Amino acid sequence: MDLRLHKKALSLSYFTVGYNVLEGIVSIFAGLLAGSIALIGFGLDSFVESSSGSIMIWRFRKHGKISEEEEEKVEKKAIRFVAYSFFILGAYVLYESVKKLYFHEIPDPSLLGIIIAIVSIIVMPVLFYMKYQTGKSINSRSLVADSKQTLTCVFLSVALLIGLGLNYLYGLWQADPIVGLVIVIFLIKEGYSTLKEEKLCSC
């Protein structure tokens, strides 16, 4: 039973990374087409999340096969990379959001972006529940923590849907860069907490 649950945890981690990579590619593509910094920021965040998810996969695959010292050394390097990525992307999205608001750079309405947000709102809560329950079953604090990151992505998807929806339905283009600023807050917060704790998970 325990082995089966560990395999399930690994499969969920693989799915999380694969989904985030696909979501990131499509979001950035749609964002570039529409000139939407909210979509681009959402896509960039998906790529960073996939990086942290890759650490989860590495931990589940390597746990018990190498020494704890080696495990901790490699993980710390990877985590610093993820944390700095959050800061760099946050600075970029902040600059673009402020620029678009100041110069009135109006993004085109994006139906594709709205579809991406809706799909994420449907998929992410299910993924959160499965990872949370599996993490509790195998007593893995890392998977439980990772599930809470997935839950945060649900809220981010809701913010994205509101911003894109207001622009698509009512022409309120300001909602797009404002949602970009909301994403900035999320990116900086995640980067700071990751760097402060120097861990994404603790198996």
JOBELWO-V923295 format. One record per helix or strand of 2 or more residues. SS is the DSSP state (@ for helix, = for strand). FROM is the first residue (numbers start at 0). TO is the last residue. Records with the same first field share a line. If there is no record, write none. Layout:
SS = FROM-TO, FROM-TO
This chain:
@ = 1-33, 36-61, 67-101, 110-136, 140-169, 173-196
